[in-house]
Amino acid sequence: MKKIAATIAASAIAATGVEAGDRRPRVAPPAVYEIAPGLGVFTDDVLFGEVWERKELSPRDRSLVTVATLVATGRIAQTGSHVRRALDNGVKPEEIGELITQLAFYTGWPNAMSAVTETKKVFEERGIGPVSNSEATRIELKAAAEAARSATVDANVAPTAPALADLTNRVLFGDLWQRPDLSARDRSLITMTALIAIGQPEQLPFHANRAMDNGLTSSDASEVVTHVAFYAGWPRAMSAVPVLKKVLETRVSAEKTPDAPTKVRVTRAGEGKATAPEQYFTGDVETSGFYKSDAPARIGGATVSFSAGARTAWHTHPLGQTLFIVSGKGWVQREGGPVETFGPGDVAWIPPHVKHWHGATKDEAMSHFAVAEALEGSTVTWMEKVSDEDYSKASRID
């Protein structure tokens, strides 16, 4: 046994280059040094001796990230010790409870329920009484961002899972994200952490952007990935890096956008008149008055004139489209929806990513002014043409 102990000690000294008496207090349990001395060294000298000491995240934030990772990945046996550390680092009991509640939605009820059991033991040990809901004012989410998010959910989720879309808008963002028991920044930090930890980087762009809109810095975000690597594994962290890289580059690019021009530019009626591309339209269609705003604005538009019976192909817009009807009579229809008739002075709004078409009625020409915003340089995705059969159905309904 003495020989084994000496070997373990020698391994530790070899790995660190210092005598045992010169090393900082151990965090790793003795059993770790007895079974995996290298793990003990890395735990004490790298994870707690280096990573936890880095100033890029506060100890409180590191505790939030760690507990969130453990709950998200179902590492319940490790949760209690880090709940204790979180309390020592300034995380309030109600914040820990709200962290668990947040992750019930993002990583599942079973993980959350198991975390509650372990956390209750720590609270009882510390003499922390029952946690109650905060009476503070609810967090107000940004109206424009919420409208865009809700429209995306309605367009992409509701047709397939209407109940999920309703719960997403009404409960997840309409209730949970507005609870004052945890700040918007911390909710974003926890959610972003969980997505990395469970290997869902495709969900990361929305929540990483939301996190930085809520006050997380780019340095904070990159440090979250580094910290999670130790608690959820290098592969999960590495998978998140290219996704986060793109988010950060996009935000830096937006911040470096040149100052907006100050001169007024007038696009004259009929300017640049041209025949619309045949592959995207059916019938005689002309475009004119095309314009594109200068950065940082992303809006563009044109007047589009349809002869009787002419129409667009099916298409979508990443940020939606507005149609102002100038003259005549026209139709617009989303896939699977009713045909809507519009006339002069009417305005039609098509939400983001909604597949639709629009054009003149069978017997009357129509002109509209179309406006759309670009997302990463794209304003429209064209699809198949509207068949004569589908168009004839519209004429029968009108």
N, C-alpha and C positions, 0 to 999 in steps of 0.2 A: 504494500500500500504506500509506504514511504517513497518507494521508487517511482510509483505512478504519480504521486503528488509532485515529486521533484521534476519529473518529465513535463507535467502540466505547467509548473512554474517556469521551467526553461523555455517552453513554447511561448508563454506570455512575454517573457523577457526578449526572446528573439523577435517576436512580432512588433514590440513597442520600442525596443532598444533601451529600456530603462529597468532598473530594479523595482521589485514589487513595492518597496517602501517609498519610492519616488512617485508612484502613480496616484492619480486622483481616486477618490472613493468609488468603489464598484457599484454599478447599478444592476448588472446582470446577476441573477441568483447563482449561488455556489454550484448548483447542479449543472449550469451551463459550462462552467470551467472544467467540471469533472467529465462531461460528455463531449463537449465541442469547444475546447479552449480558444480556438480561433474566433468562434462566434462571440465568446465572452469579450475578447479583445476588441473586436469590431463594435460590439454593443457599447462598451464603456468609452473607448477612445474615439470612435468615429460617430456613431449615432448620437450618444449623449455628450461626448466630449467635444464634438465638432458641430454636427448638424444642429442640435438643439441650442447651441451657443451662437449660431449665425444671427446677425442683426436684421437680415432682410425680412424676417417675420418676428413679431413679438412672441414671448413665451405663451401669452394668452391665445394668439392666433394658432401657434403650433399645437396647442392642446385641442383647440376646436378642430383643426385638420386631422389630428391623430384620432380623437374620439369618433369623428365622422367616418374616417376610414374603417375603423374597427367595427362600428355599427353597420356600415354599408356592406362590409364583406362578411358579416356574421362571425367575427372573431370575438365572441362573447367572453371567453375565458380571460382575455386581456383587457376587457373594458373597464373593470372595476379599478385597477391600478391607475389607469389613465384618467378616469373620472376624478380620482383623488388628486392627481397632478393638476387637472384642469381647475378644480376648486382652489388649489394652492396658487395657481397662476392667475386667479382673478375672474374666472368664469363663474357666473352666478348660477345657483341651483335651477332657477326658472329657465335660464338660457340652455342648460344641459337638457332639461325636459323638452324645450322647444326644438332643440337640435334633433332629438329622437323623433319628435312629431314630424318635423320636416322630412326626415329620411324614411319615415313610413311610406310617404308618397313616392319617393324616388328610388328606394331600394326594397320596399316591401314591408308589409305589416309583421310577418314573423320575426325579421331581424329587429324591428323596433320593440316588439313585445318582449323578446329575450333581453334586449338592452335595458328595458325598464326593470326587470327582475334584478339584474346585477347592480344597477344604479341605486335602487331602493336600499340594498344592503349597505352601500357606501353612505347614503343619506342618514340611515338609522345609526350607523357607526359614528357619524359626525354630529348627531343630534339635530339634523335638519328636518323640520316638520313638513307637512303636506304642502305642495306647491299649488298656488292658485293662479288663475288667469289675471293678467294685468288689466287695470282699469284705464290705462293710458290711451291717448287718441290713436286710432288705427292709422297705419302707414298708408299714405296716399300715393298710388302708383301713377306714373306719367301717362296722361290721357292718350296722347298721340301714339306712344309705343304700345299701349295696351290695345288700342283700336286696331293697329296693324297686326298684333299678335292674335287677337281674337278673330279677325277676319281670316287669317291663315288657318287657324284651327277649324273654323266653320267650312272653309273651302276644302281642306285636305283630310280632315278627320270625320266631320259630321256625316258626309255621304256614306261612309263605311261603318262608323261606330258612333251614332248620334248621342248615345248616353255618355260615352267617353268624352266627346266634345263638350257636352253640357257640363259634366263634372270638372273638366279642365278649366273652363271659363268661370263657372259659378263657384266651385269649391277651391280648387288648387290656387288659381290666381285671384278669384273674387273673395276668398276668405283667408286661406293659409298665408299667402304672401303678404297680406295686409295686417297680420297679427303683430302687435307692438312688443311682444315678449322677446323678440330678437330683432336686431336692426336689419335693414335691407342689405347692407354690406355683408353682415355675418351670414344671412340666409344664402346669399350668392356664393360666399366663400365655402360654405358647407355643401351646397348643391354641386358646385364645380368640383370639389374634392371627391364627392361620392361618384360622380360620373367618370372621373379618372380611375378611381379605385375599382369600380366594377367593370371597367373596360368598355365604356360607351362613349368614345371620343366623337362619334358623329353627332351627339347631342351637345357637344362642348361649345361650338361657336356661339350659339344663342346665349348660353349661360355665362360664358367667359365675357362676352360683350356686356351682358347685363351686370355682371360683377364689377366691371370697370366703370360702367355708368353709375353704379352704386357706391363708388369710392375705392375699390381695390385698384392698386397701381400695377403697372406691367411687371415691376420687380416683385411685388407680392405674388402675382399670378405665376411667374416662373419659379418662385421659391416653393409654391404649393406643390408643383410637379416634383420638384426635388425631394421634398419631405415625404410625399406619398410613395415615392419609389421604395423607401425603407419599410413601409407598412403594408403596401399592396403588391410590391414586387417591381423590378426593373421593366419587364415587358409592358405592363400597364402604363408606366410613366413614359416609356419611350414611344408608345403608340399615341400618347397625347401630345408629344412635343411638336410634330409637324402641324397638327391642327391648331395648337396655340400659336405657333409661329406665324401662320397665315392670319390669324386674328390680330396679332400685334402689328404685323406689317401693314395690314389694312388700316388700322387705327392711326399708325404713324403717318401713312400716306394721306389720310384725311386731314390730319393736323397740319401737314405741309402744303395743303392746297393753296394756290396763289390767291391773293386778295381778289375779291369780286370786282368786275369792271364797273365803271361809274357812268359810262355813256348809255343813253337810251338808244335802242336799235328798233327800227320799225320794219316789219315785213309786210310788203304791200300785197293787197288782194290780187290773186292770180299769179303772183311771182313764182317762177320755177315750175309752171304747169307741166305735167308729164303724165303719161299713161301708167297706171299702176301695174306692177309685175304680174304677169299672167299666172305664175305658179302659186300666187297667194290670193287671187281674186277670180271670181266667175262673172263674166259679162263686161260691159264697158264701164271702167272706173278711172277717174282722173284724180291726181293729187296736185295740190298747189299750196303756196304759202307755208312751205315747210320751214320750221325753225328749230333750233336747239340752243338752250340757254348755256351760258358760260359757267364754268365752275365757280363757286362750289355748288350751285344749283344743278339739279339732275333732270330737269323737266324739258320736254320737247313735244312738238305736235305739228299738225298740218290739217288743211281742209281737204276732205275726201268727198268726191261727188260720184254718186252711183246712178247709172241709168236704171230705168224700170227693170226689175228682175235681177239686177247685179248684186253681188254680196262678197263678203270676205270668205276666206277659208276658216276652219276652226283654228283657234289660237288662244294663247294665254299671255298675261303680262305679269312680270315678277312683283311689281308694286301696284298693280291695278291700272285702270284706264277710265277717263272721263270723256263722255261724248256729249257735245252741245249741238243740238239739231238746228241747222240754219234754215233749211227749206225742205219742202216735200214731205213725204211720209215713208217711214222705215220700220224695220223690225230688228229686234235683238233677242237672242236666246242663249241661255247657258245650257250646257249639256244636261239632259234629263229634266230640264225645267220648261215652263210655259213660254210661248212666244209673246214678247211685249211689243206693242205698237207705240211709236213715238212720232211727234211732229214738231214744227217750228217752236223754238223756245224751250222745249223739253231738254232735260239733262239726264243722261244715263250714267251710272257708276258701275263698273265691273270690278269686283274685289280681286286681290292678288291670286294668281294661280288658278283662276276659274276658267275652265274651257268654255268658249263661247264663239258666236259669230254675229255679225250685224250687216245690214245692207238695206237696199230699197225694197218696197213692196212690189208685187207682181205688176201693178198697173201704174205706178207713179215713181218718178225719180226722187232722189233724196240726197241732200248734202249735210255733212256734219263736220264739226271741228273736233278732232281727236287729240287728247292730251294724255301723256304717260310719263312716268319717271323711269330712269335707267338704274338698274342694279348691276354693278360691276360691268358697266358698258352695254348691257342688254336691256331692251325695252319690250321685246316680244319674242315668243316662241311659236313659230308657225307649224300647223299640223295638216291633216288631210282636208281636202275641199268638202264643202257642204254639198251633198248629192242633190240631184234634181228631185228625187223622191222626198228627201227631208224638207227641201225648200217648198215643195208643193203642199206638204202637210201644213206649213206655216200659212200658206195662202188660203187653205180651207178653214183654218181656225180663225183668221182675222175677220 
